[in-house]
Amino acid sequence: MSSLIIRLVCGLLFSAMVLGAVVRPPDNLTQGLGMLLPATMLLGVALKGPRRSIIPPKKRVPPPAPAPVSSESPRV
């Protein structure tokens, strides 16, 4: 339920930013690029939802110990 609320709020904030950029366009390119980063982050959260892992992370297993090396050379 809270994921749906977060997605809805982010979608509304994104649409408000887009509407604000259409009504009052930025003065120069750097202002437009500065608005682009937060807008894309809001759009990503609105489309995909907050990043929560449903599957728990795997526990890392230490690598196996190397096999002992014998000092004798094999006979042919």
Secondary structure, 3 states (H helix, E strand, C coil): CHHHHHHHHHHHHHHHHHHHHHHCCCCCHHHHHHHHHHHHHHHHHHHHCCCCCCCCCCCCCCCCCCCCCCCCCCCC
